[in-house]
């Protein structure tokens, strides 16, 4: 169990690393700093315009809306601006109607809040539906509820929405292309790590329940990384919507993002590696029928996995834009030699033990599938 002091040190270290990354180079941390400063600037600008230029002594609605609408993409800012403005108008109108009907703040709240909270869950409002209820609270408790006051609040909401969307769209518009490259490179490196770890266990003849659990866990970790890549791809595609080439150039983000075909290819590769890991986990489970292959076959297979892992690491370096040495001609020759050796072992197992033949055949098939995708990408 982690002590509070240790947890505090870990959080402090993570905060220091994030600050260091934000200062020393482009990345997710710097993007977060930029978006945070943009939200603060949008709120301050909305306050100055509403309070000083428009002379509103209660200019709270405009900065409130503006700070919320500096979203992760320009498209999401615009979409949520429409949803939030509709929710705010609905909340202000129902609150004023309830006040006019009951003549009492408490009764008006009791009348309109249940309806507004039900409407907050309407899918058309997305995550902005709750602002209908909060606007009603603000309208009924901030002062006299008059037609001019309600119209004034709605005007402030519109002002804040315009400022928030404009700041997000024209001041370093968020372009999430870097995340795709980082997730894809990380997926390639982690796939290579999984293969190297499996090779090490095979060479050390580690076949027990704990090893089986580790192999199953590595398969789940790769699946989560693949989900992260798909999420990053969706964000990157959305971040390019409603942003012109000039606005993208202002952010100075390289637009040569790896194509979507790379996601599909690495999805197939990780699928084969996950199947391979689960096959190893089954073979390591003494309560199941299949038996692991003999030590000689495991040694050859471990070397095969190491070669494929090196190819995965080289692919990860290539995706990041740095040089990475793949297996090369010598590695390919070694691969062919190991493949022939394992095919011979498979024929020997076929005449000796059907369970061992099944396990070795399944492992060899998945290794061949991974190698084919890396060596000859389609």
C-alpha positions as CSV (number, residue, x, y, z in Angstrom):
1,X,0.0,0.0,0.0
2,X,1.4,3.4,-1.0
3,X,2.0,5.8,1.9
4,X,0.6,9.4,1.6
5,X,4.2,10.8,1.6
6,X,5.3,8.5,-1.2
7,X,2.1,9.4,-3.2
8,X,2.8,13.1,-2.6
9,X,6.4,12.7,-3.8
10,X,5.2,10.9,-6.9
11,X,2.7,13.6,-7.7
12,X,5.4,16.3,-7.2
13,X,7.8,14.5,-9.5
14,X,5.1,14.1,-12.1
15,X,4.3,17.8,-11.8
16,X,8.0,18.7,-12.2
17,X,8.4,16.5,-15.2
18,X,5.3,18.0,-16.9
19,X,6.6,21.6,-16.2
20,X,10.1,20.6,-17.6
21,X,8.5,19.1,-20.7
22,X,6.4,22.2,-21.3
23,X,9.4,24.5,-21.1
24,X,11.9,22.5,-23.1
25,X,10.0,21.4,-26.1
26,X,6.7,21.0,-27.9
27,X,4.4,18.2,-26.7
28,X,1.2,17.5,-24.9
29,X,2.3,19.4,-21.8
30,X,3.0,22.6,-23.7
31,X,-0.3,22.3,-25.6
32,X,-2.1,22.1,-22.2
33,X,-0.3,25.2,-21.0
34,X,-1.3,27.1,-24.1
35,X,-5.0,26.0,-23.9
36,X,-5.1,27.0,-20.2
37,X,-3.6,30.5,-20.9
38,X,-6.0,30.9,-23.8
39,X,-9.0,30.1,-21.6
40,X,-7.8,32.6,-19.0
41,X,-7.2,35.3,-21.7
42,X,-10.7,34.7,-23.1
43,X,-12.3,35.1,-19.7
44,X,-10.4,38.3,-19.0
45,X,-11.2,39.8,-22.4
46,X,-14.9,38.9,-22.0
47,X,-14.9,40.6,-18.5
48,X,-13.2,43.7,-19.7
49,X,-15.6,44.1,-22.7
50,X,-18.7,43.4,-20.6
51,X,-17.7,45.4,-17.5
52,X,-15.8,48.4,-18.9
53,X,-17.0,48.8,-22.5
54,X,-20.6,47.8,-22.0
55,X,-20.9,49.1,-18.5
56,X,-22.4,46.0,-16.9
57,X,-21.7,46.0,-13.1
58,X,-22.6,42.2,-12.9
59,X,-20.6,41.1,-15.9
60,X,-20.1,37.5,-14.8
61,X,-21.9,35.5,-17.5
62,X,-19.7,36.5,-20.4
63,X,-16.3,35.4,-18.8
64,X,-18.0,32.3,-17.4
65,X,-19.1,31.2,-20.9
66,X,-15.8,32.2,-22.5
67,X,-13.6,30.2,-20.2
68,X,-15.6,27.0,-20.8
69,X,-15.6,27.3,-24.5
70,X,-11.9,27.2,-25.1
71,X,-12.0,23.5,-25.9
72,X,-9.6,21.0,-27.3
73,X,-10.6,21.6,-30.9
74,X,-12.2,24.5,-32.8
75,X,-15.0,22.3,-33.9
76,X,-15.8,21.2,-30.4
77,X,-15.7,24.9,-29.3
78,X,-18.3,25.8,-31.9
79,X,-20.5,22.8,-31.2
80,X,-20.5,23.3,-27.5
81,X,-21.0,27.1,-27.9
82,X,-24.3,26.4,-29.7
83,X,-25.3,23.8,-27.1
84,X,-24.4,25.9,-24.1
85,X,-26.1,29.1,-25.5
86,X,-29.3,27.1,-26.1
87,X,-29.1,25.7,-22.6
88,X,-28.5,29.1,-21.0
89,X,-31.4,30.7,-23.0
90,X,-33.7,27.8,-21.9
91,X,-32.7,28.2,-18.3
92,X,-33.1,31.9,-18.2
93,X,-36.5,31.8,-19.9
94,X,-37.9,29.0,-17.7
95,X,-36.6,30.7,-14.6
96,X,-38.2,34.0,-15.5
97,X,-41.4,32.3,-16.4
98,X,-41.5,30.4,-13.1
99,X,-40.8,33.6,-11.2
100,X,-43.6,35.4,-13.0
101,X,-46.0,32.5,-12.3
102,X,-45.2,32.0,-8.6
103,X,-43.8,35.4,-7.5
104,X,-41.4,33.6,-5.1
105,X,-37.8,32.5,-5.6
106,X,-38.1,29.3,-3.7
107,X,-41.3,28.3,-5.4
108,X,-39.8,29.2,-8.8
109,X,-36.8,27.1,-8.2
110,X,-39.0,24.2,-7.1
111,X,-41.0,24.6,-10.3
112,X,-38.2,25.0,-12.9
113,X,-35.2,23.0,-11.6
114,X,-36.8,19.5,-11.9
115,X,-37.7,20.2,-15.5
116,X,-34.3,21.7,-16.3
117,X,-32.4,18.8,-14.8
118,X,-34.4,16.4,-16.9
119,X,-33.7,18.4,-20.0
120,X,-30.0,18.5,-19.0
121,X,-29.8,14.8,-19.8
122,X,-31.1,15.4,-23.4
123,X,-28.5,14.2,-25.8
124,X,-28.9,17.3,-28.0
125,X,-27.3,19.3,-25.2
126,X,-24.3,17.0,-24.8
127,X,-22.4,17.9,-21.7
128,X,-23.7,21.4,-21.7
129,X,-27.2,20.6,-20.5
130,X,-26.4,21.3,-16.8
131,X,-25.9,25.0,-17.7
132,X,-29.7,25.3,-18.1
133,X,-30.1,24.6,-14.4
134,X,-27.2,26.7,-13.2
135,X,-28.4,29.6,-15.3
136,X,-31.8,29.3,-13.7
137,X,-30.2,29.5,-10.3
138,X,-28.1,32.4,-11.3
139,X,-31.1,34.3,-12.8
140,X,-33.3,33.8,-9.8
141,X,-30.8,34.6,-7.1
142,X,-28.7,37.4,-8.7
143,X,-31.3,40.1,-8.5
144,X,-34.8,41.2,-9.8
145,X,-36.0,39.0,-12.6
146,X,-37.2,41.3,-15.4
147,X,-37.4,41.0,-19.1
148,X,-34.5,43.3,-19.6
149,X,-32.4,41.4,-17.0
150,X,-33.0,38.1,-18.8
151,X,-32.3,39.6,-22.2
152,X,-29.1,41.1,-20.7
153,X,-27.9,37.7,-19.4
154,X,-28.5,36.1,-22.7
155,X,-26.6,38.8,-24.5
156,X,-23.7,38.3,-22.1
157,X,-23.8,34.5,-22.9
158,X,-23.6,35.3,-26.6
159,X,-20.7,37.7,-26.0
160,X,-18.8,35.1,-24.0
161,X,-19.4,32.4,-26.6
162,X,-18.2,34.6,-29.5
163,X,-15.0,35.5,-27.6
164,X,-14.3,32.0,-26.4
165,X,-14.7,30.5,-29.9
166,X,-12.7,33.3,-31.5
167,X,-9.8,33.0,-29.1
168,X,-9.7,29.3,-29.6
169,X,-9.9,29.5,-33.4
170,X,-7.5,32.4,-34.1
171,X,-5.0,32.3,-31.3
172,X,-2.8,29.2,-31.8
173,X,-5.7,26.9,-32.8
174,X,-5.3,23.5,-31.2
175,X,-4.1,20.9,-33.8
176,X,-3.8,17.4,-32.3
177,X,-1.6,15.7,-34.9
178,X,1.4,15.1,-32.6
179,X,-0.6,12.7,-30.4
180,X,-1.1,10.3,-33.3
181,X,2.6,10.1,-34.1
182,X,3.4,9.7,-30.4
183,X,0.8,7.0,-29.8
184,X,1.7,5.1,-32.9
185,X,5.5,5.2,-32.1
186,X,4.7,4.1,-28.5
187,X,2.6,1.3,-29.7
188,X,5.4,0.0,-31.9
189,X,8.0,0.3,-29.1
190,X,5.7,-1.4,-26.6
191,X,5.0,-4.2,-29.0
192,X,8.7,-4.8,-29.4
193,X,9.1,-4.7,-25.5
194,X,6.4,-7.4,-25.2
195,X,8.1,-9.6,-27.7
196,X,11.5,-9.1,-26.0
197,X,10.0,-9.9,-22.6
198,X,8.4,-13.0,-23.9
199,X,11.7,-14.1,-25.5
200,X,13.4,-13.6,-22.2
201,X,10.9,-15.8,-20.3
202,X,11.1,-18.5,-22.9
203,X,14.8,-18.6,-22.8
204,X,14.8,-18.9,-19.0
205,X,12.1,-21.6,-19.3
206,X,9.7,-19.6,-17.1
207,X,6.4,-21.5,-17.3
208,X,4.2,-21.0,-14.2
209,X,1.0,-19.3,-13.2
210,X,2.6,-15.9,-12.5
211,X,4.2,-15.9,-16.0
212,X,0.8,-16.7,-17.5
213,X,-0.7,-13.7,-15.7
214,X,2.1,-11.4,-16.9
215,X,1.6,-12.5,-20.5
216,X,-2.2,-11.9,-20.3
217,X,-1.6,-8.5,-18.7
218,X,0.8,-7.4,-21.5
219,X,-1.9,-8.3,-24.0
220,X,-4.3,-6.0,-22.2
221,X,-1.8,-3.2,-22.0
222,X,-1.3,-3.3,-25.8
223,X,-5.1,-3.2,-26.3
224,X,-5.3,-0.1,-24.1
225,X,-2.5,1.6,-26.1
226,X,-4.3,0.7,-29.4
227,X,-7.4,2.3,-28.0
228,X,-5.3,5.4,-27.1
229,X,-4.1,5.6,-30.7
230,X,-7.6,5.4,-32.1
231,X,-8.7,8.1,-29.7
232,X,-5.8,10.3,-30.8
233,X,-6.7,9.7,-34.5
234,X,-10.3,10.9,-33.8
235,X,-9.0,14.0,-32.1
236,X,-6.6,14.8,-34.9
237,X,-9.3,14.5,-37.5
238,X,-11.6,16.7,-35.5
239,X,-8.9,19.3,-34.8
240,X,-8.5,19.8,-38.6
241,X,-12.1,20.7,-39.1
242,X,-12.9,24.4,-39.5
243,X,-9.2,25.4,-39.4
244,X,-7.6,26.8,-42.6
245,X,-4.1,26.1,-43.7
246,X,-3.0,29.5,-42.5
247,X,-4.4,29.0,-39.0
248,X,-2.7,25.6,-38.8
249,X,0.6,27.1,-39.8
250,X,0.3,29.5,-37.0
251,X,0.5,26.6,-34.6
252,X,3.7,25.4,-36.3
253,X,2.7,21.7,-36.0
254,X,4.0,19.4,-38.7
255,X,1.1,18.2,-40.8
256,X,2.8,15.0,-42.1
257,X,0.8,12.9,-39.6
258,X,1.2,9.1,-40.3
259,X,-1.7,7.9,-42.5
260,X,-4.7,6.0,-41.1
261,X,-3.4,2.9,-42.9
262,X,-0.6,2.8,-40.3
263,X,-3.2,2.5,-37.5
264,X,-4.8,-0.4,-39.3
265,X,-1.5,-2.2,-39.9
266,X,-0.4,-1.8,-36.3
267,X,-3.9,-2.9,-35.2
268,X,-3.3,-6.1,-37.0
269,X,0.2,-6.5,-35.6
270,X,-0.9,-5.9,-32.0
271,X,-3.8,-8.3,-32.6
272,X,-1.3,-11.1,-33.6
273,X,0.9,-10.3,-30.6
274,X,-2.0,-10.3,-28.2
275,X,-3.1,-13.7,-29.6
276,X,0.5,-14.9,-29.2
277,X,0.7,-13.7,-25.6
278,X,-2.6,-15.5,-24.8
279,X,-1.4,-18.7,-26.4
280,X,1.7,-18.5,-24.2
281,X,-0.5,-17.9,-21.2
282,X,-2.6,-21.0,-22.0
283,X,0.5,-23.1,-22.5
284,X,2.0,-22.0,-19.2
285,X,-1.2,-22.9,-17.3
286,X,-0.7,-26.4,-15.9
287,X,-4.4,-27.0,-15.5
288,X,-5.0,-26.9,-19.2
289,X,-4.3,-29.6,-21.8
290,X,-1.7,-28.0,-24.1
291,X,2.0,-28.6,-23.2
292,X,4.8,-26.2,-24.0
293,X,7.2,-27.2,-26.8
294,X,10.6,-28.6,-25.9
295,X,13.6,-26.4,-24.9
296,X,15.3,-26.5,-28.2
297,X,12.2,-25.2,-30.0
298,X,11.6,-22.6,-27.3
299,X,15.1,-21.3,-27.7
300,X,14.7,-20.9,-31.5
301,X,11.3,-19.3,-31.0
302,X,12.8,-16.9,-28.4
303,X,15.4,-15.7,-30.9
304,X,12.7,-15.3,-33.5
305,X,10.7,-13.1,-31.2
306,X,13.8,-11.0,-30.5
307,X,14.3,-10.3,-34.2
308,X,10.7,-9.3,-34.6
309,X,10.9,-7.1,-31.5
310,X,14.0,-5.4,-32.9
311,X,12.0,-4.7,-36.1
312,X,9.2,-3.2,-34.0
313,X,11.6,-0.9,-32.2
314,X,13.1,0.2,-35.5
315,X,9.6,1.0,-36.8
316,X,8.8,3.0,-33.7
317,X,12.0,5.1,-34.2
318,X,11.1,5.6,-37.9
319,X,7.6,6.8,-37.0
320,X,9.1,9.3,-34.5
321,X,11.4,10.6,-37.3
322,X,14.7,9.3,-35.9
323,X,16.9,6.7,-37.4
324,X,16.4,3.1,-36.3
325,X,18.3,0.1,-37.4
326,X,16.0,-2.8,-38.4
327,X,17.0,-6.4,-38.8
328,X,18.6,-5.8,-42.3
329,X,19.6,-8.5,-44.7
330,X,21.5,-10.4,-42.0
331,X,18.4,-10.4,-39.8
332,X,16.2,-11.5,-42.6
333,X,18.5,-14.4,-43.3
334,X,18.5,-15.3,-39.6
335,X,14.8,-15.1,-39.6
336,X,14.5,-17.5,-42.6
337,X,16.9,-19.9,-40.9
338,X,15.0,-19.9,-37.6
339,X,11.7,-20.3,-39.5
340,X,13.0,-23.4,-41.3
341,X,14.4,-24.7,-38.0
342,X,11.0,-24.3,-36.3
343,X,9.2,-25.9,-39.2
344,X,11.4,-28.9,-38.7
345,X,10.7,-29.0,-35.0
346,X,7.0,-28.8,-35.8
347,X,7.2,-31.9,-38.0
348,X,9.0,-33.7,-35.2
349,X,6.4,-32.7,-32.6
350,X,3.6,-33.9,-35.0
351,X,4.9,-37.4,-34.8
352,X,5.5,-37.3,-31.0
353,X,2.9,-35.0,-29.2
354,X,-0.3,-33.5,-30.6
355,X,-0.7,-30.9,-27.8
356,X,2.9,-29.6,-28.2
357,X,2.3,-29.5,-32.0
358,X,-0.8,-27.4,-31.5
359,X,1.0,-24.9,-29.2
360,X,4.1,-24.6,-31.4
361,X,2.0,-24.3,-34.6
362,X,-0.2,-21.5,-33.1
363,X,2.9,-19.6,-31.8
364,X,4.7,-19.9,-35.1
365,X,1.6,-18.8,-37.1
366,X,1.3,-15.6,-35.0
367,X,5.0,-14.8,-35.3
368,X,4.8,-15.3,-39.1
369,X,1.8,-12.9,-39.3
370,X,3.6,-10.2,-37.3
371,X,6.8,-10.5,-39.4
372,X,4.8,-10.3,-42.6
373,X,3.2,-7.1,-41.5
374,X,6.4,-5.5,-40.4
375,X,8.7,-6.7,-43.2
376,X,6.3,-6.2,-46.0
377,X,3.7,-3.6,-45.0
378,X,0.8,-3.3,-47.3
